[in-house]
Amino acid sequence: MPEKFDVIVVGAGPAGTSCAYTCAKAGLKVLQIERGEYPGSKNVMGGVLYRKQMEEIIPEFWKEAPLERPVIEQRIWMMDQESVVTFGYKGLEWGQEPYNNFTVLRAKFDQWFAQKGVEEGVLLINETVVKECIVDHGKVVGVRTDRPDGEVYADVVVLADGVNSLLGKQLGFHREFRPDEVALTVMEVINLPKDKINDRFNLTDNQGCTIEIFGDATKGNLGTAFIYTNKESINIGVGTTLSSMIKAKLKPYELLDYLKNHPMVKPLLEGGESAEYLAHLIPEGGYYSVPKVVGNGVVVVGDAAQLVNAIHREGSNMAMASGKMAAETIIAAKEKGDYSEATLSKYKDALYNSFIIKDLMKYKDATHTFENNPQYFKEYIPLMNRAASKFFTVDGTPKREKQKEIIKSVTSEKGTLGVLKDVYKAWKAVK
């Protein structure tokens, strides 16, 4: 008779490990299955970890977790071919306990987090592919793996198998996602001495900076780029929706090379040595793409449930929060001895009453609005840069005349009404 568990968690990213850790800490018998060589080996995240959701799982985790730098400055760049308009915030309070967020290297952090689960009793199996869920009379009762005699059974199976969840698709929880519902992101880790990072980003040893880049970084296509500072390396990456990449015939690594050689970016990387390349699909569909998340004997968490807020680059925190909510529901189901969809739906209720779905609801039309209106990236960001250049150039022209010239240049092509319509559409998408 195959071994039986209380819970099988498929995937060892932040969502899966949060669920496995919480369940094991409550005394449940947990099996966690990871297809990679180790947790984190198949995962790509820009490198920002938010404190709040992680601390709810492991209090004061920052005292032992392999973190890089607490982030004290967040910058936003609106970039043209030879210029950039910058916004941002720098606050020293973020560099003190309890902190706001941190830069991390996923390969290190995910291994540490998964090991904390093992210490609580999780049985972690790496390099194992779950081929399908085992369904008996409409209830998920286990999984079938690629190992010999690879059937294992549980009261609940948790799908934390990533953005294109094949197991969720097998169960009919979601259709094939469209190219405009996912983004392809490529990232490179570049080794750079600590003192150079500190000098170039105006930091001290225990301070980090993040830069989110819009506009020319994606050649005007819908997407973003990022630069994050680690202790002695920099994460740099760029991604666009798959649909934009296909339409513009972009090659992801060529786009990354374009970004690295951009005159606004290149000086920050000078002298660095490439350490690692990574590529990954990221959910971009938002609220409308959230699949069915509960069934008889099964729940779906993290990227597999499309829980990413692309506007605020939030994914890992939503993953951990959803994993914890799923675990709390499973623990309550264990006490009742009932693993039906009706009982497990308390997870869905918790999810939809949380900041996760509320934030996805707020930005439900953002991706589609910007995807269908390329002028925001292709036209307005260059216009913004030209306007800033004109306004801040001291050439003897009165400032009021400069303002008139700038307004005229902005409205000359679309007209005042056209610009106001575009502003309204963008505001409506993010309000």
C-alpha positions, 0 to 999 in steps of 0.5 A: 500500500503506497504511503499516505500523507495529510498533505502533498505540496507540488512545488517548493517556491514561496507559495508551496513552502509557506503552505508546507511549513505552516502545515508541518508546524501544526503537526500534519504529515507533509510531502513536498515535491520539487522538480528542480535539483533544489528549491530555487533552482527553477525559480526566477524572481527579480529579487525583492522579498517583502517582510510583512508576509514572510514575518507572519510565517517565521517571525524575525526571519531576517536574523537568520535568512540569507538576505542580501540588502534591506531596500532603503530606496525605490526608484522609477525610471521613465527611459528614452534612448538617451535620457531618463526621467526619475521618480522615487523614495529613499527612507532610512527608516526602511534600513532599520528593523522591522524593515520593509523589503529586501533583495534576495537571491532565490537560489539561496533563499528558497533553499533556506526556507525549504530547509526550515520546513524540513526542520518542522517535519516536511519530507522534501523530495527534489528532482521529481516531476509530478506528472498528474493528479490522481482523481477518484470519484471526482476527488483528488487523492494523490499524485503520480510522479516520474519515479518508479512506483511513483504514486503517493496519496494524501487527503489534500494536494496543493498545486504550487507548480508555477504559472503554467500549472499543468496539473491545474490544467489537467483538472480543468481549473484553467484553460491555456493562458493567452500570450497577453496573460503571461510575461517572459522575463530574462534576468542576469546576475552580475558580480560586482564588488561591494564598494563599487555598488555602494558608490554607484548607487549611493549606498552603505554596506547594509543598504539596497536600492531597486530601480524599475524601468519603463519605456526604452528598456522594452523598446516601447513595448508593454513590460518593465526592466529592473536593477536590484542591488545585492551584497556583491552582485546586481540583478538586472532583468527585463520582461514583456508580455509574450504577445508583445514579444511575438508582435515586435519579434523581440528575442529576450536575450537580445532585449537584455543585452540592449538594456545592459548597453543602454547609456543610462544603464551601462555605467552602473554595470561597468567592470561586472562579471556575469554569474548567471542567466535565468528566464521564466514566465510570469503571470500578467493576466491579473484578476481576470486570469485567476483560475478555479482555486479549490476542488475536492481534495485540492487547492491552488496557490501562488503563481499557479493561481495567477497571483501576481500584481504586475503594477507593484511588482508583487508576487512573492508576498502574494505567494506566501500569503496564499500558501499560509491561507491554504495551510490554515484551511487545510489544518481546519479541514484536518480537524473536521476530517472533511476535505470536500470542496465546500470545506476547502472553499474557506481558502477561496473566501480568505483569498478573496477577502485579502489584499491579494484579490482586492489589489488584483481587482483594483488593477484588473484592467491595467494590463489590457489597457496598456497592451491595447494602447501602445502610445503610453510606452512608445509616445508618452514616455519619450514626450515626457523626456523631451519635455523635461529636457526642454524645461530644464535647459537654461537658454534664456527662454522664459519658463512660461513660454517653455510651458506653452511649447511643451503643452503644444508639443504634447497635444500637437499630434493627438489634440487636447481631447485625445490626450485627455482621453488617454490620461483618463483611460490610464487613470481609470485602469489604475485608480 
